[in-house]
Amino acid sequence: MPKAILYDSTLCIGCKACEGACAERWGLPYNDRVAAEERISAHKLTAVETHGDKFSRRLCMNCLQPACASVCPVGALQKTALGPVVYDASRCMGCRYCMQACPFQVPSYEWDKRLPKMRKCDMCFERQSAGKLTACAEACPVGATKNGNREELVAEAQQRIAEKPGQYYPKVYGLNEVGGTSVLYLSAVPFEQIGLRTNLPNEPLPETTWRVLELVPDIVSTGTVLLGGIWWITNRRTEVAKKEGGR
Amino acid sequence: MPRKFPKITVWRAIFAAIMLSGAYATYLRVMYGLGGSTNLSDKFPWGIWIGFDVMCGVGLAAGGFTLVAMVHIFNVEQYKPVLRPAVLTAFLGYTLVVVGLLYDLGRPDRLWHPLVMWNPHSVMFEVAWCVTLYSTVLFLEFLPVVFEKFGLHKPLAWIHRISVPLMILGVLLSTLHQSSLGTLFLIVPEKLYPLWYTPILPLLFYVSAIGVGLAMTIFESWHSSRAFGRALELPLLASMARVLAVVMSVYLWIRFLDMSHRHVFGLLARNRIETWLFVLEIALVAVPTVLLYQHRIRMQPGKLYACAVMVVFGFIANRLNVGITGLEAGSGVHYVPRWSEVAITLSIVAAGFAIFHTIAKYFPIFEPEMHAQPARGMAEKEADLVAIE
């Protein structure tokens, strides 16, 4: 059963307990200065943003069909059956195509290191594998971040909207965006007002490149026959011309 | 006895200045990482080392496969005199692309990883394999020059035996990765400005690469004729310029057809930086294309050269628009390369010119005895065609 996170912006009080728990889980320093940074980076894998009187939380969406994993030339990123998109730093060569491809601009890079790695949230893969909640969901004092099975969380999100239609913008962000994500958002206002990108196609992004890549065997086989054939014809023409005593 | 120093000329001084700044930028890159040597950021992870060094580098080296296909597969013998310089340019181009990658990759020591850690769903994986294999093909295609120089007849005969499959392989690999550089950007429909984002980006990249390969051949023939005091193969180049005009016309036509099908012409009414960059890019391709249809432009070395240079710049503008400027608004970032990024890019280009010059000086790249015969044939052909016109 694939896992997911449901973040309800209307419940979030902006206490940043999720940030602290996340930093602890990754062994990253967390202090007032880091807490004040309202964007994710290589040393802050989740961030609470303020949009007027609304809060929003950024973290890796752990897409159902992640662009990052599809573009990685060395397979350093993998979508697990459990839900998280995990990263194997020992494979990564630092091409940063994952960062370019990510529609949510999530992957961060250790720009100042001599042997840098990419960093991103992996939805606490090892915690969830052991049956525990993600660190952020466990830390959230008001239930704004909830961790569970994706199907159940989708149903719960839709139920919340149905029960209090006045409080919610009537959509679940992440349900269909780029084919669906493992992080789902509820909001009182349209999603672009809490900093989420709303120009995304519902088609999974890996399809866009695969449509071309899957033609490679056809191009190679057709090209070989065509080029070989043209060479044979043009050279035969020269041979015949030579035999007939030139032009 | 006084030692003899090389004469100091303006070009040598400029070259030395570029290489020195490149050396210092290299020091910054090695000691302080990408953060200390580039203006890249999490939201803008690719700069000019990818947008120019790799994307333009690979494209400008396309003359290698274009001419191999024309001379050896389509058997257009008269282009033979410019085949070797084109193959040399291509081989150097790919070598320099790899040098550029060593700067850009966060872990250059792992450049070889895609060869053993596979992900066939990745365009980058395909490009990595194609570029590796094609560089090997180019090396083998260039080897006969070395063998000839040192009179090694046995290996020369051996390499001639495998030359046809080798050339077909080279054309196929080039077809794949020239187009795949465009496919790379199909994954960012939400970031790349709609004047450039199109599902047929791979096709556009492929056709424009063929064109710029021809333009680069004209460009380097002109320069090497000046540098080495050779006669310019004008009729040959003029005939090639005809092909160039047709290829770029096809390119422009596909481009506009695609734009009309995607209904994006309306975007041109917006006063945005993207609009002006688009106009610049199209003008740099369209103007020389129209000019090259005229016989008297093609037959004047200076004008022919200017047209080729315009096509090259139009091509570079296109690749930079797709790889950098067209992504800025969608990424919400304004990127200007740091001086060290520019210094390294310029050093790579300067090194390319210098190495080409050195090899062309000491190896049989230009074959003077082969020029006379086919060139005359071409001149007559051009004259005939003019008569018909």
Interface residues (C-beta under 8 A of the other chain):
Chain A: I40 S41 A42 A67 S70 V71 C72 P73 V74 G75 A76 R91 C92 M93 G94 C95 R96 Y97 M99 Q100 A101 P103 Q105 P107 S108 Y109 E110 W111 D112 K113 R114 L115 P116 K117 R197 N199 L200 P201 L205 P206 T208 T209 W210 R211 V212 L213 V216 I219 V220 G223 T224 L227 G228 I230 W231 T234 N235 R237 T238
Chain B: V30 M31 Y32 G33 L34 G35 G36 L40 S41 D42 K43 P45 W46 A69 H72 I73 F74 N75 D104 L105 G106 R107 P108 R110 L111 H113 P114 M117 W118 N119 P120 H121 S122 V123 M124 F125 E126 V127 A128 V164 I168 V171 L172 T175 L176 S179 S180 T183 L184 L186 I187 V188 P189 E190 K191 P199 P202 S331 G332
